């Protein structure tokens, strides 16, 4: 008997269907992937299961018994736990306090914290989820915070774990460690649902796969009986293009964006010297947290320059404000769209206006021309393939991929001279990733200088003309993309002092 059966689930938002007659069955001791593009309805379906949303119609059965789950508390009572893509932790509390938050532990309200810490330590060791119960969450890496979320679910004795895009912000080593944990949970009889769009991870980890497209079921397959090509076709409904950068002819027309011995004001970056010529993509490879964000923010003017200079086509940027730099034609795709780039309660049109409201074409007599704004928003939706029920829909109801496309539409409006793209495809499905890659290639062809910062080395290799490896805020080496030794790149990323034989 299946542990979970969801039948004919329907859900609409603002008159647009997010789930339409969706079925999902999960067996005991099974790792099941919920695969689909951004906006396919995966997270909506799991939010219904977890009680965050109520379905318009359909039913949920657990071990053959129909249940009604009205909120997450009821989901937890049914032994269902969910680890969200954006973690639900309180940074100023300890690991132990976060895990036990909201629970009436023995002795409540005067609990024995030492006993709780000991129990949490035993649980973490049992599943190789190494974390210090006494550490403040704000001091933890992203991978460690995810471990806390998983321990929190297991501490509540969940039999079914839902993980929403669990690898989106993890390093390759952390991904493999997570997979080992999930395999151990499966061996103990837990059921796991992974919401994802990473086909290679699905093939490596899961037992069965349910594929959604545009809110509907398009297939249920056993992992052992399918291929990556079949899953790709089911997921996006079309063949992916194979577009390798080496088939293109790149003409560098001169120096555009130049960093000369730059040290950031907080001293976490530098000295860095880097040139991004016009009509080229320079990729920055490195383990997250080695100065990538500081590099992007010092170019944009978010962070100050203590030493050195930054110039665009010979014009010094050091003393210019963020607004002045953007007016010169510098676009910025942040690595954290929710924190840096969007106001979630504003609609699509308003978010587009956040940096475009000053432009003359959207004004009449110094007032916003809402007809022009409406036309601009509709054009952006069409040009970038943004899926939304309406341009008046708050962006919090859009999928992560569609939120990212909105940011691209805003930052690339007009003809940018330089673009800083930091993790531009993080959390995107393969179809949306292909779209973003094509946009970056088109920017290069138009003569734009593109600085691509990515933790995905494969993405760097596919798009970049040269690769700058960053470690502890410094450029360890700059390598031509036709001269890449991946072992050497990996050693540089890890901080090795070894040099290539030239």
BELBEL-V527599 format. One line per field, one symbol per residue. phi: phi as a letter, one per 20 degrees, with the letter a starting at -180 (. if undefined). A space follows every 50 residues. Layout:
phi=???
//
This chain:
phi=.ffccdclfdbcclndfeccledbccefmcddeddrfgnfoffgfffffe nfcdffbobccdlndfcddeaffffffemdccdffdfddefeefggfffe gneefgngedfeffffgfffffffffdldfaegeffgfeefgffffffff fgfffemfecddcelfdfcdfgfffffffffffffffenfdcddebceff fgfeceeccdddblncfcrccegfdccffffffffdmafffdceffeded deeqfcecddlecfgemecofccbddffmbddeddrfgndofffffffff nfdedebnbccclnefdgeefggfffffoddcdffcffedccdfeeegff fffgcdfefffdcclmdfefffffffffffgffdmfebfafefgffeefg ffffffffgffdfncfebcdddlfdfneffffffffgfffffgffenfed dddbeefffgffdeeccdedblncefaccffecddffffffffenfefdf ee
//
